[in-house]
């Protein structure tokens, strides 16, 4: 059974429009509560980002939950704080779930519902399907409002510990006017910190700032001669860096730094998990120091499943989602930034950036189509892929997949030589257009 409302990261769309009108959000509260109770859940931790729609949506959702679950409200908080508290409370003996009201890096007019299970990880597909069925089968909800209890954010911040930077260390931190804006002010101290994207401000969340809009951060780092810049997304579950020259340092490079730092500290990771989109240069670099690397489909829930399967604790996506299981159950931008800063400061001042791997050249082409023809039914494309593999072998990597939200076929090629990338993409695009009848 396919999912109708849930996407790769919860239910997301334009706030206060279907399926996220206030009446529907209240129905989602009833449905969530029903499925949670059937799973033996007793408590629900609720947090939200500062979007203008988040407050009304949280009230509507909690109204729908009614007396079914005990609701613990974190209020405006980063998504990882919800996940961390859920795992902590469940470990204490009373099974809990979590809900974050946020549209992550999306613009201010969007919003969404992200669910977490008792492990502090994203809900499984069968749980999402059960919630969808309950939502569709519900009559108009009639509930009794139960005032929620407040849950303090302080234990989560204490767990992260924070950092006091050396007096001469200059850094720019961009909080995207989002959910990290208050927490970051407590966690990052000392040094010379210049702030962007503060305070938390719903109408400005992710607008020209944050991890999906790095130009302002890069320009400020260069202008202020800072050592580095840090950018969070709107809900704080990921971050990206720019170095002192304004160049972007993505999640692949950050996890490589953390792996090297752990090796230097005598605590080498047993392995690292990445996705189909992880740069081949990272896999090559990890192999050279004896650290295994495996790939999953794109999405942090797949990373978490693979970590559990392998018994490892470190995973990353290039987009800035880094999972350090020893620090929390989910991707956490604040934890990532703190870990990266500590690793950078462990290095001699004149070698703080002498650790990056050489990325393999990579390029992505999107082919718009009228219909989604399964890749396995695209004979010309499959033949082209096989020919490229036979000719270039392990020196090239191809990823072909449909977009999760649009009729757009994504063709990605990565190779040790840039000329191979261009050559292979030309062949793939020609074949795909022939299969999809695009002139």
HELIX and SHEET records of a PDB file:
HELIX    1   1 UNK A   22  UNK A   38  1                                  17    
HELIX    2   2 UNK A   52  UNK A   65  1                                  14    
HELIX    3   3 UNK A   79  UNK A   91  1                                  13    
HELIX    4   4 UNK A  125  UNK A  137  1                                  13    
HELIX    5   5 UNK A  154  UNK A  160  1                                   7    
HELIX    6   6 UNK A  181  UNK A  187  1                                   7    
HELIX    7   7 UNK A  202  UNK A  204  5                                   3    
HELIX    8   8 UNK A  215  UNK A  224  1                                  10    
HELIX    9   9 UNK A  251  UNK A  264  1                                  14    
HELIX   10  10 UNK A  280  UNK A  288  1                                   9    
HELIX   11  11 UNK A  300  UNK A  310  1                                  11    
HELIX   12  12 UNK A  333  UNK A  345  1                                  13    
HELIX   13  13 UNK A  349  UNK A  351  5                                   3    
HELIX   14  14 UNK A  375  UNK A  377  5                                   3    
HELIX   15  15 UNK A  379  UNK A  392  1                                  14    
HELIX   16  16 UNK A  393  UNK A  395  5                                   3    
HELIX   17  17 UNK A  418  UNK A  435  1                                  18    
SHEET    1   A 6 UNK A  11  UNK A  14  0                                        
SHEET    2   A 6 UNK A 110  UNK A 116 -1                                        
SHEET    3   A 6 UNK A  96  UNK A 101 -1                                        
SHEET    4   A 6 UNK A  43  UNK A  48  1                                        
SHEET    5   A 6 UNK A  70  UNK A  76  1                                        
SHEET    6   A 6 UNK A 149  UNK A 150  1                                        
SHEET    1   B 5 UNK A 188  UNK A 196  0                                        
SHEET    2   B 5 UNK A 163  UNK A 174  1                                        
SHEET    3   B 5 UNK A 228  UNK A 232  1                                        
SHEET    4   B 5 UNK A 239  UNK A 243 -1                                        
SHEET    5   B 5 UNK A 248  UNK A 249 -1                                        
SHEET    1   C 2 UNK A 271  UNK A 275  0                                        
SHEET    2   C 2 UNK A 292  UNK A 296  1                                        
SHEET    1   D 2 UNK A 314  UNK A 316  0                                        
SHEET    2   D 2 UNK A 322  UNK A 324 -1                                        
SHEET    1   E 3 UNK A 361  UNK A 368  0                                        
SHEET    2   E 3 UNK A 408  UNK A 415 -1                                        
SHEET    3   E 3 UNK A 396  UNK A 402 -1                                        
END                                                                             
